[in-house]
Amino acid sequence: MPGPLTNPQRKFLRGLAHSLPPTMQLGKQGLTPNFFHSLDLALTNHELLKLRFANLQDERKELSTQICAQTGAIQVSMVGHTAVYYRPSPDPEKRKLVLPRAKSAEPDGRV
């Protein structure tokens, strides 16, 4: 599982995801093994995807937590019924997205 994202990295990924259509939709059948298989393939191929929650207003946060735990993805954002997830490709040569580097603190503590 990738490490936590910094705020500039989240902002960068949200900007990229803004124009993407929802790749998948989670409906009344919930989190099935087939859903996780499809989501895993989509994350492997695209690294960044939008997921639309249909008719699951009260359960979105719990389902999103389960999705992150099961797939190893990071939730970038959740607005309304749509969530954005990121997981870098396991093969470094196939990675499509390069995140902005996190600023490191200088020896005296300044950023």
C-alpha positions in Angstrom: 0.0 0.0 0.0 1.4 3.4 -0.9 2.2 5.9 1.8 -0.1 8.8 2.8 -0.5 11.6 0.3 0.5 15.2 1.0 -1.9 18.0 0.3 -0.2 19.1 -2.9 -0.3 15.5 -4.1 -4.0 15.2 -3.3 -4.6 18.5 -5.1 -2.7 17.2 -8.2 -4.7 14.0 -8.3 -8.0 15.8 -7.8 -7.1 18.0 -10.8 -6.4 15.0 -13.0 -9.6 13.2 -11.9 -11.8 16.2 -12.4 -12.3 15.5 -16.1 -12.5 11.8 -15.8 -15.9 10.1 -16.0 -16.8 7.6 -13.2 -15.0 4.4 -14.2 -17.2 2.1 -12.0 -20.5 2.3 -10.1 -21.2 0.6 -6.8 -24.9 -0.3 -6.5 -27.3 -2.1 -4.3 -25.4 -5.4 -4.5 -22.6 -3.8 -2.5 -19.0 -5.1 -2.3 -18.9 -8.4 -4.0 -15.8 -10.4 -5.0 -16.6 -9.6 -8.7 -16.7 -5.9 -7.8 -13.3 -6.1 -6.1 -11.8 -8.0 -9.0 -13.0 -5.4 -11.5 -11.8 -2.5 -9.2 -8.4 -4.1 -8.8 -8.0 -4.5 -12.6 -9.1 -0.9 -13.1 -6.7 0.4 -10.5 -3.9 -1.6 -12.0 -4.6 -0.3 -15.5 -5.4 3.3 -14.7 -4.0 4.1 -11.3 -6.6 6.8 -10.8 -10.3 6.2 -11.0 -13.6 7.6 -10.0 -16.2 5.5 -8.4 -19.9 6.5 -8.2 -22.0 5.3 -5.2 -25.6 4.7 -6.3 -28.3 4.7 -3.7 -25.8 4.3 -0.8 -25.9 7.7 0.9 -25.6 6.5 4.5 -23.0 3.8 3.8 -20.4 5.6 1.6 -17.8 6.2 4.3 -17.8 2.7 5.6 -17.8 1.2 2.1 -14.9 3.5 1.1 -12.9 2.3 4.1 -13.5 -1.3 3.1 -12.5 -0.5 -0.5 -9.2 1.1 0.6 -8.4 -1.8 3.0 -9.2 -4.5 0.4 -7.5 -2.9 -2.6 -4.6 -1.1 -1.1 -5.8 2.2 -2.7 -5.8 5.6 -1.2 -9.0 7.7 -1.2 -8.1 11.0 -2.8 -11.4 12.7 -2.3 -15.2 12.1 -1.9 -17.6 14.7 -3.1 -21.3 13.8 -3.1 -21.8 10.3 -4.5 -18.4 10.2 -6.2 -15.1 9.1 -4.7 -11.6 9.2 -6.3 -9.1 6.5 -5.6 -5.4 6.2 -6.4 -3.0 3.3 -6.3 0.3 3.3 -8.2 1.0 0.5 -10.6 3.0 -2.3 -8.9 5.4 -2.3 -11.9 7.4 1.0 -11.8 7.9 0.8 -15.6 4.1 0.9 -16.2 3.3 3.8 -13.9 1.5 6.5 -15.8 1.3 9.1 -13.0 4.2 10.9 -11.4 3.2 12.7 -8.2 4.7 16.0 -7.2 7.5 15.4 -4.7 6.9 16.1 -1.0 8.9 19.0 0.3 11.5 17.8 2.8 12.5 19.7 5.9 15.9 21.4 5.9 18.3 20.4 8.7 17.4 23.5 10.8 13.7 22.6 10.7 12.6 25.1 8.0 10.6 23.9 5.0 
